[in-house]
Amino acid sequence: MSLQTRSGRIQLVGVALCLCFVSVLAGCHDDRFESSYPALADAVKDRAIERRWIPSFLPASSRNIHVTGDLSPSRVWCAFEFVLADSEQLRKSLKPVDTLPASVANVPGPGKPWWPSFLEGNLDPKRIHDEGLQLYVVEEPATASTTALEVFAIDWAKGRGFLYGPPS
């Protein structure tokens, strides 16, 4: 076999390997999603409630909504603002806690600038309270036969809230 033929085969194998690598990369999908909505109506239109990215009991006045999450394992981080006069449904839906259940006591950071650092890692209820937020949990259906807890941190004075829903 001549050197030129061998060189041509090596190049052909190299091109084939590159094409295989590109095909593998193209087949990989990112399991993370992210959306922002100026108003709750925009989130509803995008089916964010149906997808369980945001809860159905957010105030109708909710705005500046940011949501990111992982599809596998399923988890979501959400930040939102709301008008204080429109918070009754939100207040009714939340269960106040002084101590967080273990399943929501450690929150991985989403790596987003809108998520406060004091709501990452092992959550410190005193620090969260010192930041002006109250802690709550909500039990939501995860599947037809199971439920999952979500943790909420609400700043009633400023009309803003954060929620984290861990893998179920």
Secondary structure as the mmCIF struct_conf table of DSSP 4:
data_model
#
loop_
_struct_conf.conf_type_id
_struct_conf.id
_struct_conf.beg_label_comp_id
_struct_conf.beg_label_asym_id
_struct_conf.beg_label_seq_id
_struct_conf.end_label_comp_id
_struct_conf.end_label_asym_id
_struct_conf.end_label_seq_id
HELX_RH_AL_P HELX_RH_AL_P1 LEU A 3 GLY A 27
STRN STRN1 ARG A 32 ALA A 39
HELX_RH_AL_P HELX_RH_AL_P2 LEU A 40 LYS A 45
TURN_TY1_P TURN_TY1_P1 ASP A 46 ARG A 52
BEND BEND1 TRP A 53 ILE A 54
TURN_TY1_P TURN_TY1_P2 SER A 56 PHE A 57
BEND BEND2 LEU A 58 LEU A 58
TURN_TY1_P TURN_TY1_P3 ALA A 60 SER A 61
STRN STRN2 ARG A 63 ASP A 70
TURN_TY1_P TURN_TY1_P4 LEU A 71 SER A 74
STRN STRN3 ARG A 75 GLU A 81
HELX_RH_3T_P HELX_RH_3T_P1 LEU A 84 ASP A 86
HELX_RH_AL_P HELX_RH_AL_P3 GLU A 88 SER A 93
STRN STRN4 LYS A 95 PRO A 96
BEND BEND3 ASP A 98 THR A 99
HELX_RH_3T_P HELX_RH_3T_P2 ALA A 102 VAL A 104
BEND BEND4 ALA A 105 ALA A 105
STRN STRN5 ASN A 106 VAL A 107
TURN_TY1_P TURN_TY1_P5 PRO A 113 TRP A 114
BEND BEND5 TRP A 115 TRP A 115
HELX_RH_3T_P HELX_RH_3T_P3 SER A 117 LEU A 119
BEND BEND6 GLU A 120 GLU A 120
STRN STRN6 GLY A 121 ASN A 122
HELX_RH_AL_P HELX_RH_AL_P4 PRO A 125 ASP A 130
TURN_TY1_P TURN_TY1_P6 GLU A 131 GLY A 132
STRN STRN7 GLN A 134 PRO A 141
BEND BEND7 ALA A 142 SER A 145
STRN STRN8 THR A 147 ASP A 155
TURN_TY1_P TURN_TY1_P7 TRP A 156 GLY A 159
STRN STRN9 ARG A 160 GLY A 165
#
